[in-house]
Amino acid sequence: MGGHSTYQPKSAGAKWLHERLPIVEFVKTTALDFPTPKNLNYWWTFGGILSLMLTVQIITGIIL
């Protein structure tokens, strides 16, 4: 990681939540600040989502 996050919540509720469970900062640093690869396109993403959904259907079909 490049360093500490600069996320600062503005509302009182967000500050309260951030003090107890810094989930917003975690999501921001792991998902939003992560650089996107140049070869990532819509077809690649769509195929990944379809593969995930097929896996879920197979697993739930076996369980049911």
Secondary structure as GFF3:
##gff-version 3
##sequence-region A 1 64
A	DSSP	alpha_helix	12	20	.	.	.	ID=ss1
A	DSSP	alpha_helix	23	27	.	.	.	ID=ss2
A	DSSP	pi_helix	28	32	.	.	.	ID=ss3
A	DSSP	alpha_helix	42	63	.	.	.	ID=ss4
###
